[in-house]
Amino acid sequence: MEKGRLIEFKLKGEPHLAVADRPEGKKNWILIDQRGQSHTIHPRQIIYEVPQGSYEASAIESFVAEAEHYIDPDNLEVAWELLTELEEPATPESLAQLLFSDTSGPLCYAAHRLLSDDKLYFKQKGDHYEPRPALQIEELKLKNERETARQAEWDGFLARAKSILAGDESVAWEKSDRPRIEVLERYALLGDESSQKAAAQEILVALGRDKYADAAFATLVGLGLWDEHENLELRRRQIPTQFPDEVQTAVEQVLTDLPDLDESSRVDLTHLKVYTIDDESTQEIDDGLSYETLPGGRGKLWIHIADPTRWLIPGDILDAEARKRCTTVYLPTGVIPMFPFELAAGPMSLVQGQKCCALSFGVALAEDGGVEEYSIQPSWVKPTYRLTYEDADEMIELGVPAEGELLAIADLAKQRHIWRKAQGAISIQLPESSIKVDGDAIAIEMLESSLSREMVAEMMILTSEVAARYGEENNVPLPYRSQPQPELPSEEELMQLEAGWVRDSAIRRCMTRSEMGIVPSRHATLGLDRYSQVTSPIRRYTDLMGHFQIKAHLRGDEVLPFPEATLTETIMSVSNAAYEATMVERQTKKYWAIEYLKRHEEANRGQLWEVVMVRWLREHEKLGLIIFEDLGLEFAMRFDRHLALGERINVRVSFADPRQDMIRFKEVLLTESEEQEEEEEEEKKEESQAVVENSEENIAGNEEE
């Protein structure tokens, strides 16, 4: 190196021009750039040395300007073709001579820049550049085109996302945006466990957002892709919410083309009065009840179960979709059905006033409530009444003479309950509540125990016992549900606990999880030696399997739809999926319960709720389980003092975040005057309610007159 030479060297990884000024030590040199700044460099940092001339730092700017005039990448293709023919490598000097017929400093530097910046036609080997093979150049061109397209997609995605976040509603997503949106979704769902965390964070940073999972969630909400209350649990467990197009097509086909395999054996029971009893919002009506008086005055129960297998073939697309879903999922925000509603709430259901296919269970009870005789057969029924539980309760309580059949069913249900208690059935009456979300409104309703609910429950248990007995007696493999006998507290210990929620909570704590298999086994809670659920075939796939098996055996089919090995395998997979769905239901209900309490706290600062402490979770940590008396909701609470089981206290919400699944409560101690005010307020409410009820009775009386 000589003083005055123009040198290109690396400065912070980028090429930089400066003039050699003087040596520094044995190997280093001090260079001066066009700004007059000095740089000490090692020979390893040198990229290129302009081969001739002596320069001043002040001339660098004009030198670069002259060189850039000749820097045209299009020239490289011409040079590549010539040098490929000659089979010669290129140097900056030879390229300058080839392209410009001149090897002056600026032109050599221009040639150097062309070669060093090129990533397509030439590959550097030491101090020269070799032409690449034509095939390799084509591959590189394709790669560059793909990279250019990817960059354009990336830039387009960011532009669209930023516009939407800024409030532009006219922007439409493109198909190429979907993979990046899914990256954000996975990060919002899985957080640090997401395999694409880095890619998601790159997107968030490019959008000017924090790079945390909650920022990904907020971004998706801001983009209008997710709702503020998006059900993450539903997404995490990948439960499908829509039916594929091919399933919808299959629905249309079966309604027009599928023959009824049981048409010749269906018994006509349309003469029976059939009661269907359910919640008002229920659309899938899968059971109905009848009572028939036989010659001699003897009574016979009929439990009619919807027959969805009439519209299915084992293994067809509708059956496969139902098996994948395994259950209808009930959420506060709505229902995710196992079958499309066109089928589930239409021909599969027991619709009032319509002739419907059913699988009917006829049962005659012994005097003690046990099953004396039974029959199972495909049938035609015509539901007479579509009742809500409230309607049925009123009929039963009033003892309506015209509905003697319903009263007889209610009496037999009581008899069955007494019989099951004698067989060791365990009764637990803990509060249940229904949470409904309609738009922005949240409503919580206590599900009170009632005569009709208990009656329907007993009839469904009876039906499942009969199905299990049929399977056992005829050696038909069925999905049997069992439950090991729990180790309950002693009678003395239970009697020391307050009757009701406290005692039932202590019993529930001891209960074991039910199991499923193909061998009939005892179900401890129900007090039955065999039990196979078949009463909700529109809503539970295991019930549907029971229908497939029983109906095939009734027809005399040589091969059942589910041989033992297949049935066992299917039960395992379906049970796991059903458990996932149950967890989604529980977590979603808890989310909206916390959101409900949070909103009440925000709207009414310091609102008090009366709760009952029913059980210690970890007594040494003062962590207990409380139940909201008016809402039927259960939560864990950490106390500041030791409470007695069954003690009623007033609490307020001190912190609530449904997205983080967190809620904390604080006990509020009332003074005597405050307690008196609260009692007076309750009395006023009761008086007001009594006035309303009296007014309604008067109106009803006037209408009757």
C-alpha positions in Angstrom: 0.0 0.0 0.0 1.2 3.5 -0.8 0.3 6.9 0.4 -2.4 8.5 -1.7 -3.9 5.1 -2.8 -7.7 5.0 -2.8 -8.9 2.1 -0.6 -12.3 0.5 -0.1 -12.5 -1.2 3.3 -15.1 -2.5 5.7 -16.5 -0.1 8.3 -19.1 -1.7 10.5 -19.7 -4.3 7.9 -20.3 -1.8 5.1 -17.9 -0.7 2.3 -16.3 2.7 2.8 -13.8 4.7 0.7 -10.7 6.5 2.1 -7.2 7.6 1.1 -4.1 5.9 2.5 -2.3 8.4 4.6 0.5 6.6 6.6 1.4 3.3 8.1 0.6 2.5 11.7 2.7 -0.1 13.4 3.9 -3.1 11.4 0.8 -3.9 9.4 -1.9 -1.3 10.0 -2.5 1.9 8.0 -4.3 5.1 8.8 -6.8 6.2 6.1 -8.6 9.5 5.7 -12.1 9.6 4.3 -13.9 12.5 2.5 -15.1 13.9 5.8 -11.5 14.1 7.1 -12.1 11.3 9.6 -9.2 8.9 10.1 -9.5 5.2 10.3 -6.9 2.6 11.4 -7.3 -0.6 9.4 -5.7 -3.9 9.1 -5.0 -5.4 5.6 -7.7 -8.0 6.3 -10.3 -5.1 6.2 -9.3 -4.1 2.7 -11.9 -4.9 0.1 -10.4 -3.2 -3.0 -7.5 -1.0 -3.9 -7.9 1.3 -6.9 -5.0 0.2 -9.0 -3.5 3.5 -10.1 -3.3 7.1 -9.3 -2.8 9.2 -6.2 -5.8 10.8 -4.5 -6.7 13.4 -1.9 -9.5 12.8 0.5 -11.3 15.8 -1.0 -11.5 14.1 -4.4 -13.3 11.1 -3.2 -16.8 12.6 -3.7 -16.1 13.5 -7.4 -14.4 10.1 -7.9 -17.5 8.2 -6.7 -19.8 10.4 -8.8 -17.8 9.6 -11.9 -17.8 5.9 -11.1 -21.5 5.7 -10.4 -22.2 7.0 -13.9 -20.9 3.7 -15.2 -22.5 1.3 -12.7 -25.3 -0.4 -14.7 -26.0 -4.0 -13.6 -27.5 -4.7 -17.0 -24.0 -4.6 -18.4 -23.1 -7.7 -16.5 -25.2 -10.1 -18.6 -23.3 -9.0 -21.7 -20.0 -9.4 -20.0 -21.0 -12.8 -18.6 -21.9 -14.1 -22.1 -18.6 -12.9 -23.6 -16.5 -14.3 -20.7 -18.4 -17.6 -20.7 -17.6 -18.1 -24.4 -13.9 -17.2 -23.8 -14.0 -19.4 -20.6 -12.1 -16.6 -18.8 -12.6 -15.1 -15.3 -13.1 -11.4 -14.7 -11.2 -8.9 -12.6 -12.3 -5.3 -12.1 -9.6 -4.2 -14.5 -10.4 -6.7 -17.3 -14.1 -6.0 -16.9 -13.5 -2.2 -17.2 -11.5 -2.8 -20.4 -14.3 -5.2 -21.7 -17.2 -2.9 -20.9 -15.7 0.6 -21.1 -12.5 0.1 -23.2 -10.8 2.1 -20.4 -9.0 1.1 -17.2 -8.9 4.5 -15.4 -9.4 4.5 -11.7 -13.1 5.5 -11.6 -14.0 2.9 -14.3 -12.0 0.1 -12.6 -13.9 1.0 -9.4 -17.2 0.9 -11.3 -16.3 -2.5 -12.6 -15.3 -3.6 -9.0 -18.7 -2.4 -7.7 -20.6 -4.3 -10.4 -18.7 -7.5 -9.6 -18.8 -7.2 -5.8 -22.5 -6.3 -5.8 -23.5 -9.0 -8.3 -25.1 -12.1 -6.8 -26.2 -13.6 -10.1 -23.6 -13.9 -13.0 -20.2 -14.1 -11.2 -18.8 -15.8 -8.2 -15.7 -14.4 -6.4 -12.7 -16.8 -6.2 -9.8 -15.0 -4.6 -9.0 -11.8 -6.5 -11.0 -12.7 -9.6 -14.6 -13.6 -10.5 -15.7 -16.7 -12.4 -18.8 -16.8 -14.6 -21.5 -19.0 -13.1 -23.0 -21.9 -15.2 -26.2 -21.0 -17.1 -28.3 -23.5 -15.2 -27.1 -22.1 -11.9 -28.0 -18.6 -13.1 -31.6 -19.8 -13.9 -32.0 -21.3 -10.5 -30.8 -18.0 -8.9 -33.1 -16.0 -11.0 -36.1 -18.1 -9.8 -34.9 -17.8 -6.2 -34.6 -14.0 -6.6 -38.1 -13.8 -8.1 -39.5 -15.8 -5.2 -37.7 -13.6 -2.8 -39.0 -10.5 -4.5 -42.5 -11.9 -4.5 -42.2 -12.7 -0.7 -40.9 -9.2 0.0 -43.9 -7.8 -2.0 -46.3 -10.0 0.0 -44.6 -8.9 3.3 -44.8 -5.2 2.4 -48.4 -5.6 1.2 -49.4 -7.4 4.4 -47.8 -4.7 6.6 -49.5 -2.0 4.5 -52.9 -3.6 4.8 -52.5 -4.4 8.5 -51.4 -0.8 9.3 -54.3 0.6 7.3 -56.9 -1.5 9.1 -55.3 -0.7 12.5 -55.6 3.0 11.6 -59.3 2.5 11.0 -59.6 2.0 7.3 -62.5 -0.4 6.9 -62.3 -0.5 3.1 -59.1 -2.7 3.1 -59.6 -6.3 2.2 -57.2 -9.1 3.1 -55.5 -11.2 0.4 -55.0 -14.9 0.3 -51.3 -14.5 0.9 -51.9 -12.8 4.2 -53.5 -15.9 5.8 -50.2 -17.6 6.8 -49.0 -14.5 8.7 -52.3 -14.1 10.4 -52.1 -17.7 11.5 -48.6 -17.1 12.9 -50.1 -14.3 15.1 -53.0 -16.5 16.1 -50.7 -19.3 17.2 -48.6 -16.9 19.3 -51.7 -15.4 20.9 -52.9 -18.9 21.7 -49.7 -20.6 22.8 -47.4 -17.8 23.9 -43.8 -18.9 24.4 -44.8 -22.4 23.5 -45.5 -21.4 19.9 -43.1 -22.8 17.4 -43.4 -19.6 15.4 -42.9 -17.2 18.2 -40.0 -15.4 16.5 -42.0 -14.9 13.3 -44.9 -13.5 15.2 -42.7 -11.1 17.1 -41.2 -10.0 13.8 -44.7 -9.1 12.6 -45.6 -7.3 15.9 -42.4 -5.2 15.8 -42.9 -4.3 12.2 -46.4 -3.1 13.1 -45.0 -1.1 16.0 -46.4 -3.3 18.7 -45.0 -5.0 21.8 -43.7 -8.4 21.1 -45.6 -10.3 23.7 -48.5 -12.8 23.3 -51.1 -10.4 24.8 -50.0 -7.9 22.2 -50.7 -10.5 19.5 -54.2 -11.0 20.9 -54.8 -7.2 21.0 -53.5 -6.9 17.4 -55.9 -9.6 16.1 -58.7 -7.8 17.8 -57.6 -4.5 16.3 -57.5 -6.1 12.9 -61.1 -7.2 13.3 -60.1 -10.8 13.0 -60.9 -11.7 16.6 -63.4 -10.5 19.1 -62.5 -8.9 22.4 -64.0 -12.0 24.0 -62.5 -14.5 21.6 -62.8 -18.0 22.9 -59.1 -19.0 23.1 -59.8 -22.3 24.8 -62.0 -23.3 21.9 -59.2 -22.4 19.5 -56.5 -24.1 21.5 -58.3 -27.4 21.6 -59.1 -27.0 17.8 -62.8 -27.8 18.1 -64.4 -27.1 14.7 -67.1 -24.5 14.7 -68.2 -24.8 11.0 -69.1 -27.7 8.8 -67.2 -28.4 5.6 -69.0 -27.9 2.3 -69.0 -31.6 1.6 -70.9 -32.2 4.8 -73.6 -29.7 3.8 -73.8 -31.5 0.4 -74.2 -34.8 2.2 -77.1 -33.5 4.2 -79.0 -32.7 1.0 -78.3 -36.1 -0.4 -79.4 -38.2 2.6 -82.7 -36.2 2.9 -83.6 -37.3 -0.6 -81.8 -40.6 -1.4 -81.2 -42.6 1.8 -83.6 -45.5 2.4 -84.8 -46.5 5.8 -83.2 -49.8 6.7 -85.8 -50.3 9.5 -88.9 -49.3 7.6 -90.4 -52.8 7.6 -89.9 -53.3 11.4 -90.9 -49.9 12.7 -93.8 -50.1 15.0 -96.4 -47.4 14.7 -96.8 -45.7 18.1 -98.3 -42.5 16.8 -101.4 -43.2 18.9 -99.5 -42.5 22.1 -99.5 -39.1 23.7 -95.8 -38.0 23.6 -94.3 -35.3 25.9 -91.0 -33.8 24.9 -89.7 -31.7 27.8 -86.6 -29.5 27.5 -85.3 -26.0 28.1 -87.0 -23.4 25.9 -83.8 -22.7 23.9 -83.1 -26.4 23.1 -83.4 -27.1 19.4 -82.2 -30.7 19.2 -85.2 -32.6 20.8 -83.9 -36.2 21.3 -86.3 -37.7 23.8 -90.0 -38.0 24.5 -92.1 -39.7 27.2 -95.3 -41.7 27.0 -97.5 -43.7 29.3 -99.7 -46.5 28.1 -102.4 -48.2 30.1 -102.5 -51.9 29.2 -105.5 -54.2 29.4 -106.1 -55.0 33.1 -105.1 -51.6 34.2 -101.4 -52.2 34.2 -99.2 -49.3 33.1 -96.2 -49.2 30.7 -93.6 -46.5 30.3 -92.4 -45.5 26.8 -89.2 -43.6 26.4 -88.8 -42.5 22.8 -85.3 -41.6 21.7 -84.6 -39.8 18.5 -83.2 -42.1 15.8 -80.4 -40.2 13.9 -79.0 -43.5 12.6 -82.1 -43.4 10.2 -80.1 -40.8 8.3 -76.7 -42.3 8.6 -74.5 -45.1 7.3 -71.6 -46.1 9.6 -68.4 -44.6 8.2 -70.1 -42.2 5.8 -69.2 -38.5 5.7 -71.9 -37.4 8.2 -70.9 -40.2 10.6 -67.2 -39.4 10.2 -67.8 -35.7 11.0 -69.9 -36.6 14.1 -67.2 -39.0 15.3 -64.6 -36.2 14.9 -66.7 -33.8 16.8 -67.9 -36.5 19.3 -70.3 -34.2 21.1 -72.4 -31.1 20.9 -70.6 -28.3 22.7 -72.8 -26.0 24.8 -71.3 -22.5 25.4 -72.8 -19.3 26.9 -72.4 -17.8 23.4 -74.2 -20.5 21.6 -74.2 -24.2 20.6 -71.7 -26.0 18.4 -73.6 -29.0 17.2 -72.4 -32.5 16.4 -74.6 -32.6 13.3 -75.6 -29.7 11.1 -78.7 -28.0 12.5 -80.6 -28.8 9.3 -80.5 -32.4 10.4 -80.1 -32.2 14.2 -83.1 -29.8 14.7 -85.0 -31.2 11.7 -85.6 -34.8 10.7 -83.4 -36.2 13.5 -85.4 -34.5 16.2 -88.7 -35.4 17.8 -90.6 -32.4 16.4 -94.0 -31.6 17.8 -96.9 -32.6 15.5 -94.7 -34.4 13.0 -94.3 -38.1 12.4 -90.8 -38.9 13.5 -88.5 -41.9 13.5 -87.5 -43.1 17.0 -86.0 -45.9 18.9 -88.6 -46.6 21.6 -88.0 -48.3 24.9 -91.1 -49.9 26.5 -90.7 -50.6 30.2 -92.9 -52.2 32.8 -91.7 -51.6 36.3 -92.1 -54.0 39.3 -93.7 -52.7 42.4 -90.4 -51.8 44.0 -89.3 -49.8 40.9 -87.0 -52.3 39.3 -87.3 -53.2 35.6 -89.7 -56.2 35.2 -90.1 -56.3 31.5 -88.8 -54.2 28.6 -88.7 -54.0 24.8 -86.7 -52.0 22.3 -87.9 -51.3 18.8 -87.6 -48.8 15.9 -90.8 -46.8 15.8 -92.9 -44.0 14.4 -94.0 -41.4 17.0 -95.9 -38.1 16.8 -94.9 -35.8 19.7 -98.0 -34.2 21.2 -96.5 -31.5 23.4 -93.3 -29.5 23.3 -93.0 -28.5 26.9 -90.5 -26.5 28.9 -89.6 -27.7 32.3 -91.7 -24.9 33.8 -94.7 -26.0 31.7 -94.3 -29.6 32.9 -93.8 -28.6 36.5 -97.0 -26.6 36.4 -99.0 -29.5 35.0 -97.6 -31.9 37.6 -98.0 -29.5 40.6 -101.6 -28.7 39.6 -102.4 -32.4 38.9 -104.1 -31.5 35.6 -106.7 -34.3 35.1 -106.4 -34.2 31.3 -102.7 -35.0 31.6 -103.0 -38.2 33.6 -100.2 -39.8 31.5 -97.7 -37.1 32.6 -98.8 -37.5 36.3 -98.3 -41.3 36.0 -94.8 -40.8 34.5 -93.9 -38.5 37.4 -95.1 -41.0 40.0 -93.1 -43.8 38.4 -90.0 -41.5 38.3 -90.3 -41.1 42.0 -90.6 -44.8 42.4 -87.5 -45.3 40.3 -85.6 -42.8 42.4 -86.5 -44.6 45.6 -85.5 -47.9 44.0 -82.1 -46.6 43.0 -81.5 -45.1 46.4 -82.1 -48.6 47.8 -79.5 -49.9 45.4 -76.9 -47.5 46.8 -77.3 -44.5 44.5 -75.6 -41.4 45.8 -77.6 -38.1 45.5 -75.7 -34.8 45.3 -77.7 -31.5 45.0 -75.2 -28.8 44.3 -76.3 -25.6 42.5 -76.2 -25.4 38.7 -76.5 -22.2 36.7 -77.0 -21.3 33.1 -75.0 -18.5 31.6 -76.2 -17.0 28.3 -74.4 -14.3 26.3 -76.5 -12.4 23.8 -74.5 -9.6 22.1 -73.0 -7.6 25.0 -75.5 -8.8 27.6 -74.7 -11.6 30.1 -77.5 -13.4 32.0 -77.0 -15.9 34.7 -79.9 -18.1 35.8 -80.0 -20.6 38.6 -81.2 -24.0 37.5 -83.5 -25.0 40.3 -84.2 -28.6 41.0 -87.8 -29.4 39.9 -90.2 -32.3 39.6 -90.0 -32.3 35.8 -86.2 -32.2 35.7 -85.9 -35.1 38.1 -88.6 -37.0 36.2 -86.8 -36.6 32.9 -83.5 -37.5 34.5 -84.9 -40.7 36.0 -86.4 -41.7 32.7 -83.1 -41.2 30.9 -81.3 -43.2 33.5 -83.9 -46.0 33.2 -83.5 -46.0 29.4 -79.7 -46.4 29.7 -80.1 -49.2 32.2 -82.4 -51.0 29.8 -80.0 -50.5 26.9 -77.2 -51.9 29.0 -79.3 -54.9 30.0 -80.1 -55.6 26.4 -76.4 -55.5 25.4 -75.4 -57.8 28.3 -78.2 -60.3 27.7 -77.6 -60.5 23.9 -73.9 -60.2 24.0 -73.9 -56.9 22.0 -70.8 -54.8 22.5 -71.9 -51.4 23.7 -70.1 -48.3 25.2 -70.8 -49.0 28.9 -70.2 -46.2 31.5 -69.1 -47.2 35.0 -67.9 -45.5 38.1 -65.9 -47.1 40.9 -67.4 -47.0 44.4 -66.0 -43.9 46.2 -64.7 -43.9 49.7 -67.2 -41.6 51.3 -66.9 -40.0 54.8 -68.6 -42.0 57.5 -72.2 -41.3 58.4 -71.1 -39.8 61.6 -68.8 -37.4 59.8 -71.4 -36.4 57.3 -74.0 -35.7 59.9 -71.6 -33.3 61.6 -71.7 -31.2 58.3 -74.5 -28.8 57.5 -77.1 -30.4 55.3 -77.2 -29.1 51.8 -74.3 -27.6 49.9 -71.7 -28.2 52.5 -72.5 -31.9 52.9 -73.0 -32.5 49.2 -69.7 -30.7 48.5 -67.9 -33.1 50.9 -69.4 -36.0 49.1 -68.6 -34.7 45.7 -65.0 -34.3 46.7 -64.8 -38.1 47.1 -66.4 -39.0 43.8 -64.2 -40.8 41.3 -64.2 -40.1 37.6 -66.5 -42.3 35.5 -65.0 -44.7 33.0 -66.0 -46.2 29.7 -65.5 -49.7 28.2 -67.2 -52.6 26.5 -67.7 -54.6 29.7 -70.8 -53.9 31.8 -69.7 -52.6 35.2 -71.3 -50.9 38.2 -72.0 -47.2 38.2 -71.8 -46.3 41.9 -73.4 -42.8 41.8 -76.5 -44.1 39.9 -76.7 -47.3 41.9 -76.9 -49.5 38.8 -75.0 -52.7 38.0 -74.9 -51.8 34.3 -75.4 -48.5 32.4 -75.0 -47.5 28.7 -76.0 -44.0 27.7 -78.2 -44.0 24.6 -80.5 -41.0 25.3 -78.7 -38.3 23.4 -77.6 -39.8 20.0 -77.9 -36.4 18.3 -75.5 -34.8 20.8 -73.1 -37.6 22.0 -71.3 -39.9 19.7 -71.0 -42.7 22.2 -74.8 -42.7 22.5 -75.0 -42.9 18.7 -72.7 -45.9 18.7 -75.1 -47.6 21.1 -78.0 -47.0 18.6 -76.0 -48.3 15.7 -75.2 -51.5 17.6 -78.7 -52.1 19.1 -80.5 -51.4 15.8 -78.2 -53.7 13.8 -78.8 -56.5 16.3 -82.5 -55.9 16.2 -82.4 -56.3 12.4 -80.4 -59.5 12.7 -77.3 -58.2 10.9 -74.6 -60.7 10.9 -71.9 -58.1 11.4 -72.3 -55.2 13.8 -71.1 -51.7 12.8 -68.6 -51.8 15.7 -66.8 -55.1 16.5 -65.3 -55.2 19.9 -61.8 -54.1 18.9 -63.1 -51.2 16.8 -65.6 -50.2 19.5 -62.8 -50.1 22.2 -60.6 -48.0 20.0 -63.4 -45.6 19.1 -64.5 -45.2 22.7 -61.0 -44.2 23.7 -60.6 -41.6 20.9 -64.1 -40.2 21.4 -63.8 -40.1 25.2 -60.6 -38.0 24.9 -62.3 -35.6 22.5 -65.4 -35.4 24.7 -63.2 -34.5 27.7 -61.6 -31.7 25.6 -65.0 -30.4 24.8 -66.0 -30.6 28.5 -63.0 -28.6 29.4 -63.9 -25.9 26.8 -67.4 -25.7 28.2 -66.1 -25.3 31.8 -63.5 -22.8 30.9 -65.8 -20.7 28.8 -68.5 -20.7 31.4 -65.9 -19.6 34.0 -64.6 -16.8 31.6 -68.1 -15.3 31.3 -68.8 -15.8 35.0 -65.7 -13.7 35.8 -66.6 -11.2 33.1 -70.1 -10.9 34.7 -68.8 -10.2 38.2 -66.1 -7.8 36.7 -68.8 -5.8 35.0 -70.9 -5.6 38.1 -67.9 -4.4 40.1 -67.1 -1.7 37.5 -70.8 -0.6 37.3 -71.4 -0.7 41.1 -68.2 -0.1 43.0 -68.0 -2.3 46.1 -71.1 -4.3 45.2 -71.6 -7.0 47.9 -72.4 -10.6 47.1 -73.6 -13.2 49.7 -71.6 -16.4 49.5 -71.4 -19.7 51.4 -68.1 -21.2 52.3 -68.7 -24.9 51.6 -65.4 -26.6 51.7 -61.7 -26.1 52.5 -59.4 -26.6 49.6 -56.2 -26.0 51.6 -57.2 -25.2 55.1 -53.6 -24.4 56.2 -53.5 -21.7 53.6 -57.0 -20.5 54.4 -58.1 -21.3 50.8 -61.7 -22.4 50.5 -64.5 -23.0 48.1 -67.4 -20.5 48.0 -70.8 -20.6 46.3 -72.7 -17.5 45.3 -76.1 -18.0 46.6 -77.9 -16.0 44.0 -75.9 -17.2 41.0 -74.9 -20.8 41.8 -71.3 -20.0 40.9 -68.3 -21.7 42.6 -64.9 -20.0 43.1 -61.9 -20.5 45.2 -61.2 -17.7 47.8 -58.4 -17.0 50.2 -59.6 -15.8 53.6 -58.1 -13.5 56.1 -59.5 -15.5 59.0 -60.7 -19.0 59.8 -64.3 -19.7 58.8 -66.7 -22.4 59.8 -68.1 -24.6 57.0 -71.5 -23.3 55.9 -70.8 -19.8 57.1 -72.4 -17.0 55.1 -70.3 -14.0 54.4 -70.4 -10.9 52.2 -67.7 -10.4 49.6 -66.8 -8.0 46.9 -64.7 -8.5 43.8 -61.2 -7.0 44.4 -59.7 -8.0 41.1 -61.0 -9.8 38.0 -59.4 -10.6 34.7 -61.3 -13.3 32.7 -58.6 -13.4 30.0 -56.0 -14.5 32.6 -58.6 -16.7 34.4 -58.1 -14.8 37.6 -60.5 -13.4 40.2 -60.0 -12.4 43.8 -62.5 -11.6 46.5 -62.4 -9.6 49.7 -64.6 -10.3 52.7 -66.6 -7.2 53.8 -67.8 -7.2 57.4 -71.1 -5.3 57.9 -72.0 -3.3 61.0 -75.3 -4.1 62.7 -77.0 -1.1 61.1 -75.8 -2.1 57.7 -77.0 -5.7 58.2 -80.4 -4.3 59.3 -80.5 -2.1 56.2 -79.7 -5.1 54.0 -82.5 -7.1 55.7 -85.0 -4.3 55.2 -84.0 -4.0 51.5 -84.5 -7.8 51.1 -88.0 -7.5 52.7 -88.9 -4.6 50.4 -87.9 -6.8 47.4 -90.0 -9.7 48.6 -93.0 -7.4 49.2 -92.5 -5.9 45.7 -92.4 -9.4 44.2 -95.5 -10.4 46.1 -97.3 -7.3 44.7 -96.3 -8.3 41.2 -97.4 -11.9 41.7 -100.8 -10.8 43.1 -101.2 -8.4 40.1 -100.5 -11.3 37.7 -103.0 -13.5 39.5 -105.6 -10.7 39.3 -105.0 -10.3 35.6 -105.3 -14.0 35.0 -108.5 -14.1 37.1 -110.1 -11.3 35.1 -109.1 -13.0 31.8 -110.7 -16.2 32.9 -113.9 -14.4 33.9 
